[in-house]
Amino acid sequence: MPDPRVRDILTAHGASSELRLLLQDRRGVWGALGLLRCEGAAPFNQDDAQRAARLVPALLAALRRYATAGPLCPEVPPLAAGVITVGSDHRIKAVSPQAQLWLDQWSAHTIPSWVPAAFFVSLSLAARAAARRQDASIPLVCAPPAACGRWTTCQGQVLDADAAGDVALVIQGATWDLVLPSLCEWYCITPRERDVVTQLRTGASVKQIARRLDLSAYTVNDHLKAVFRKTGADGRDELVAAITR
């Protein structure tokens, strides 16, 4: 069930009805689309939901094209981790200088100014919900380079015991262990191809990878060719750079 405070926030901004569409396929959940109707308009009904659901395949295809159209390797230098604080009123309360550099980088990639603010508030609400459920995991999002020129993570954590106060959101460059799963999902890399890519990071040769994975060298090369084709990488050096820098 959605957080009841979300409804309060929407009502305060003149929205009377909301329809949420989960963007999901057999590989997992890729996002959600929220549709709003202004105060006084007819509420969304089941027919509206069914019509919206038919848009999912096209939306997923467009989303994947957007994410994979960006550079495979980082285009921008690494930045230090930054912190954004979201207050109990669901408004951004403070932005550290390091976080502002990340926001400036996002602006340079033509992301509308309202998108980061909406994303941060949504992540803070997810962090509050997880804390109230006493969920040990901390909400984390791993974004592809299309967003700001390099793989990025944003993680939310409540700053008080009852999750009623501020929430800290930490933005930083993604580490390879987070980049690799996300990259494999976005580019439809198979589990076996992922095993081969994981071995590349160690600097292993094709023959070494073949021995470690109990495969033939020909099979390893076939997996590598498939990965290069899917990602557009010129070779192993560019691929390794994409997941480690």
N, C-alpha and C positions, 0 to 999 in steps of 0.2 A: 504494500500500500504506500502511496506517496506520503511524504512528510506533510502533516496538516498545515505546517507553517508556510509551506510553498503556496497553498491555496490562499492563505492570508496575504502573502506578498503579491500574488497575482491580482487578487481582489482590490488591493490598495492601488494597483496600477490600472484599474479599469477593465480587467479581464473577468468574464463571468463563466466561461466554459473552456476546458482544456482537453485535448486529445493527444495522447502520447503513443508514438509508433516506434516499436523496437526494431532496429535494423539488425536482423539476424539471419544467418544461413547455417549450413552444416558445419562450417569451420568455427562458428562462435558468434558472439554479439559484437557488432562494430560501432554501435552508437544508438542514438535515439533521436527522433524528430518530434518536437513539441509544437502543436498547432493551438492557437488561442482565438477565441471569439470575444469581441468586446461586450461590455455590459449592455444588456437589452436585446442582444441577438439570440436567436434560437440556439439551445444547447446542442452539442454534438450528439448524434445518435448512432445506432448500430450500422445503418447504411453508410454513414460518413466513415466509420471505422473500416468497413469492408472496402470502400473505394480507396482509402488511404493505404490499406494493406497491399493493394495491387501495385503500388508504387515502389514497394521495397526492392525488388530485383534491380530496377533502373537506378534507384538511389544508391544501392550498394555498388553497382558498377561505376557510377560517377565518383563515389567516394574512393574506391580503389584506384581509379585513374588519377585522381587528385594526389593521393598519397604517394603513388609510385612515379609520378611525373617529376617529382623533385629530384635533387642531386642524390646520388647514392652515397658519395663521400661528403663530409662537412664542407660547406662553402665559407663558413665564418669561423674565426678563432674561438677557442673555448672560453667560456666565461665562468667566473666564480659563482658558487651557489648564492641565491638570493632568497629573501623571505618576504612574504606578503601576509599581513594580518587582516582577517575578516572579523568584524565585531559581532556582538550578539544581535544587532539590528540588521545583519546580513548585508552590510556595506563594507567596502574596503576601508580599513582603518589606518593602515600604514604600509608603506612600500620601502624596503631597504634600497640603498643606492645600487647594490648589485642586482636586485630584482628589477629595478628601473632599466638597467642595461638590457635585460632580457626583453622587457616590454618594448623598448626602443627597437630592438632587433625584430620583434614581431611586427611592429608598425612598418618597418622597412620592407617587409614581405607582403605589404598591402592587406593585412588582416584588419578589418574594421575595429575601431576602438572599443565598441561595446562587446565584442566577442570575448576578449580575455576577461572582462569584468563578470560577464555571465558565467563563464567557465569557472572562475575562481569561487564565486558564490555557490555554484552547484557542487564543486568539490568540497567546500566547507560543510555544506549540508550533508554530504555523504560521510564525511569524517564524524560529524555529530551523531548521525544515525548509527554508524559502526560502534562508536563509543558507548552509546546507550544500550546496544545489544551485547556489550562487553565482548565484542569481536576483537581478537588479538591482532588481526591484520590491520594495516594502515592503508586507507585508500590511496592508490597511486595510478597515475596515467602516464603512459609512454607515447610520446608524439613523434611522428616521422619528420624528416628534414623539410618536407613541404611547408611546415608551420613556421620554422624560423632558421632554416639553413643547416640544422644538425639535429640528431636524435636528442630529445629532451624529456626529462621526467618532471612531474609535479606531484608532490605528496602532501596530504593534509593530515594534521594532528591537532586534537583539541588540547587546550592549555589549562583546563581545570577538570576536577573530578566528575562533575555532573554534566559536562558538555554544554553548559549554558553561556559560557563566556566567549573569549576569543578563540579563533582557530588559526594556527600557523600553517602557511602553505610554502613549501620549499621547492624552488625551481632550480634545476641544475642539469648539466649534460648527462645523458644516460650512460651507464656503464655497459660493458660488452655483454654481461650476462642478462641484461634487460633488453638490449638492442637485438640480440640474436633471435629470441622467440618472436618479438614483434616483426622483425624483418622477414622471418620465415612465413609468418601468417599473411602479411601484406602481399608478399610476392608468390604466395602459393607454393612454397618450397616443402617438399615431402619430408617425413621424419628421417628417411635414410639419407636424403640429400643434406639435411641438417646435421646428421652425424658426421658427414664428410667435411662440411664447413667448420664444425667445431674442431676437428683435427687440424684444419688449415691454420688455425690461430696458434697452434704450438710450433708451427714451422715445419711440420712433418712433410716429407716427400710423398709422392703418389704411392710408391712401393711401401713406405712405412704405414700410410693410412690403410692400404690394402691389408697388410698383416694385422693391424690393430682391429679392423672391422671384419676380418675374415672374408674379404672380398678379393676379386681379381683386380689387377691394375686397370684392365680395360673397363670394368664396371665403375671403378672410382673415377676414371676419366669421363665416362658417360655422365655420371652424376654431376661432375664439375661443369661439363658443357651445358647441362640442363640449367644449373644454377646461374651460370654466366648469361645464358639466353634470357632467363626470367628476370634477372636484375639489371641486365645491360652492362654488367661489369666487363672491363677489357681483359681481366685476368685475375689471378689469385691475389696479387698485391693490392689491387683496387678493392677487391672484396674484403680482404682482411682489414684494410684501412677503414672501410665503411663501418665495421662492427667494433673497432678498437679505439678509434680516435675520438 
